[in-house]
Amino acid sequence: MIPSELRKDPLSQRWVIIAAERAKRPSDFDSDAASEPPVFDPFAPGNEDKTPPEIASYRRPGTFPNKPGWHIRVVPNKYPALQIECALEKRGEGIYDSMKGVGAHEVIIDTPEGAQSFTGSKDEHVQDILWMYRDRLVDLSRDKRMKYGMLFKNVGRAAGATVYHSHSQLIVSPIVPHHVEEKLSACKNFYEYRGRCLLCDIALQELEQKSRLVLDSGQFIAFEPYAARTPFETWIVPKNHAAHFESLTQPLCEELAYILKRTLAKIEKGLKNTAYNYMIFTAPFHAGDLAHFHWHIEIVPRLTRQAGFEWGTGFYINPVPPEDAAEFLRGVKI
């Protein structure tokens, strides 16, 4: 029997159990595959009146807001987690602190096509999606109340998607999330001790070892992290240091679109359209050009579920060693 191994993620400082004796092949998982397209699609062209009025869009010349002719469209979330039209009103009640739910919650409708993901789109279209991400972060960072923007995408019911049509979301908050603060702290500690960026070092080591590498596009790498929380968790990291996603240039955006689309296509094909999330971790809006933090994307397929042990300890149990996951994904032809 192959023994289990405890691995520590240097970025989150989280311990993970790589349970090799419980190893599974991709076909062994009871994945919650993509759902069927709905009878009615509120995000389809022609249904613009079924969403709140658009905030931004990329569209054909001569077409008008809230009408067909768009290829990427941004609207406020109909049921927002945070709302922009109020004051913070920080207050305390004994030992408890609270403030108004100030922020922004936007839906980025990735494509007019009624697909569940954008992997069938042309590279140029995926590039436009990423550029819209950048545009929205830049715009919302101008609001001095706002501290952090989290871009994420949910694909499939098990990943939290309530609408089938491909879309991403952006939630901007007046505080830096605790999970992000933990990453920032770990990166700062590493930088103060070694004088180098932690994610720069991770990218360099993954390139040298190659056992967890999935794709190398030249300026970006996709790899299975050393202490992956879930089977086939995959990160995309730029090789050159940059703290803010918003610093993305057009040439880098073009290459990011290339590697993101192909990494997701490998996951979708190899894991039979399992549900997944991806999140873009970037530096806080007004933090400046941090030498110790490096923006990146984390992709998490929903092949396992957390139970009592995970909730009670904060550990994750991963039955697929990252080295095996990388070898499998490298072999998926797209």
N, C-alpha and C positions, 0 to 999 in steps of 0.2 A: 504494500500500500504506500502510495506517495504521500509524505507528510504535508500537512498544511503549513502555511507560512504567513507570519505577520509582517506587513509592510507599512511603512509610514510615508504618507504623502508630504513632501517638504513644503508644499504651497499652503495647504489647509491645516497641516500638522495633525491630520486625522489618520488613525490606524485602520487598516483594512485586513481582513482575513482572506487570503487566497487559498480557497479550500480545494486543493488539487485532487484530493481523494473523492470529491463530489463532482469531478470534472464532467462537463456536458458538451456535446456537439451542438451546433446551432439548431439542428432539427429536433433536439430533445426538449426545447423550451415550448411551453404553452403560451406562445406570443399572442397578444391582442392585436391582430393584424388590422390593416386599414379597413374602415367601415365603408359601407356602400354609399354612393352619392345620394343626396337627399332629393326628394321630389321637388322641393322649392329651395332655391339658392339665393339668400339675401345679398350675397356679394357679387352676383352675376351682373354683367352690363345690362342696363334696362331696369334694374332694381335699385338705382341710386337713391330713390326716395324712401327706401326701406332702412337706410342707415342714417345716422346724424350727418349734417352737412360736412363736406370734405374740408380738411385743413390744408392739404397739399396734394398734388398729383403730377404725374408725367403723362402727357396726353398728346394726341395728334393736333397739329396746328389747325385752328379754326373750330375746335370743339370747346364746349363750355363746361364750367364746374358743375358737378352733380348731374352730368349727362354722360351718355356713352362716348367713347373715343379715348378713354384712358388706358394705359397699360400698367400703371401702378397708382394706387389711390390710398390716401391716408384719411381716416375719420376718427373722431373720438369714440372710445368704447361706449357702447350703449348702456352698459352697467359698470361704470368706472370704479376701480378700487380707490382712486384719489381724484380730486377735482381741483381745477386751477383757480376757480372764481371765489376765493375766500382768503381771509387772513389766517396766519399761523395760530394766533391766540394760545401761546404756551401757558400751561397752568399746572399747579400741583395740588394733589389731594392727599395729605399726609405723606407717606413714603412713595406715593405713585405720581408719575409724570404723564402728561398727555398734551396733545395739541390737535388742532383741526386737521382733517384729512386733506391737506393741501398737496397738490402735485398734478401730474398729467398722466393720462392713460389713453394711449392711441393704438389703433389697429391699422397695420400696414397691409393692405390687400395686395399680395405679391403679383397677381396675374389676373387678367380677365377670364382665363380658362378655368373651367370647373374642376381642376385637378386638386388632389390632396397635398401635393408638394410641388416644388418648382424644378425638380430634377429633369423633367422633360422639356424645360425651356432652353432656348439658346443661351450660350455663355454671355452674350451681350445683354440679355434680359436680366440674368442673375447679377451682372455687374450693376445694372440700374437699381436693382433691389438694394444692394449693399450701399450704393451711393445715396439712396433715399434714407437709409439708416443714418448715414453720416449727416445728411442735411437736417434731419429731425433733431439729432443730438446737438448740432451746432445752434440751431434755432432755440431750443429749449434751454440751453446753457446760458442764454442771455438773461434769463429770469434769475435774479440774484437770490431768490428764495430757494432755488433748486440746487441740490448738492450732487445728486447721482442719477444716472440714466441706465436702466437695465433693459437691454434688447433681448428678446427671446422668441422662440418659435415652438409651438406645440403641434405635433403631428399625430393624430389618432386619439381615440377616446381615452386609452390608458395613460396618455401623456397630458391629459387635461383639455384637449381640444373640444370645444362645444360646437364649432362650425366646421364642416368638412372642407370647404373651399380654402385653398392655400392662403395663409396669412401669418404675419408676425405681429408681435406686440412690443410696445415701448411703455414702460412705467418709469416716470421721473418723480423722485421723492425729495423732501426737504432734509433728509438725513441720509448718511451713508449706511447701507445695510450692514448688519453685524457680520454676516458671512463674508462680505467684501472687506470689512475692516480686518478680519482675521487674515485674509490673504495679504492685505497691505502690510500688516504687522510682521508676518513671516518673511515677506520680501525685504522689509526694512532691516530686520534683525540679521538676515543673511548678508545684506549689503554692508552693514556696519561691521560685521565680523570678517568678511572676505573681500569687500571692496568691489563686488561684482553683482550683476543682476541675476537673481535666482533662475528666472525663466530663460534667460540667455544661456546659462549653464546647462539647464535641462535640455534645451534644444540642441546644444552642442554635443552632449552626452548621447542623446538618442540618435543623432546623426552618426556618431562614431560606433555605437554598439549595433545599430540597425535591427536588433531582434524585435523591437516594438514599433518599428517604422512601417507606416502604411503607404504614404505617398510623399514625394519630395518634388515640389514644383520649381525650385530654384530659390525663391524668396520666402517660401512658406514650407512647413512640414506638417503632416498629419501623422499622429502616432497614438498608440495605446499607452496611457500613463502608467508608470511603474506600480503605483498603488491604486489601480482602477477600482472605483466603487462598485461598478456593475459590469457584467459581461459586455465587451465591445464598446465600452466608454472610449471615446476618441477625442483628442485635442488637436486643434489647429493653431500653430504658433508662428508668428513672423520671425525669421532668422535675425533680422536687424532690429535693434532695440527701439521701441516706441511705447510710451505710456498710454496714449490716448488713441482709441479707434478713430476719433474725429480727425486725426492727423493723416489719415489714409490719402494717398495721392491717386490720380486716375490710373497710372500704370500699375501700381500695387493693387488697386481695386480690381483691375482686369485679371490679375493673377490670382487674387483671393477668390474671385468668382469661379475660376477654373478649378482650384483645388477643393473648394467647398462643395460645388456641384458634384464632383466625382467621388468625393468621400461619402457624401450622403447617398449617392447612387449605389455605391458598394454596400453600404449598410442596408439600404432598402432591398436590393436584390439578394444579397447574401443571407439576410435575416427574414426574408419573406414578408416584406412590407410591415415589419413590426413598428409599433408606436415609438416615437422618440421625442426628446426635447433638445434644443440647443440654446445656449446662453452666451452672450458676448460680454466678457469681463473687461472693463476699461477703467481708467483712473477717474476719480471724482472730478467734476467739472472744473473747479477752481483750484486744483491741487498743483498746477504748473507742470512742467516737464520733468516728472519724477525719474531719477536715475535708477531707482530700485524696483519700479513696477513696470510690467510688460503686458500689454493687452493680449487677449487670446480668446479662442472659442472653445467651449466644452460641449460635446455631443453625448447625450446619455440615452441609449436605447432602453426601452422599458420591458426588459426580459425577466426581471426578478422583482419581488415585492418586499418591503420592509415589514418585519414582524416584531414580536416583543423584545427579542435580544437586541435588534438594531435600534429600536426606540429607547430601550433602557440604557444602552451603553454608548450609542453614537458610532459603534463599529458598523461596517458593512461586511457581508459575506459574499465573495465573488467566486463562483464555481468554475470560471474560465480564466486561467492564467493569461495575463496580457500578452505574453509572448506567443501563445497559441492563437489568441484572437487576431493579432497582427498578421500572423502567417496565413490565417484563413482569409482575411480581408484583402491581403495582397493578391491572393489567388482568384478573387472574384472578378470575372471579366465583364466590363461594361461597354 
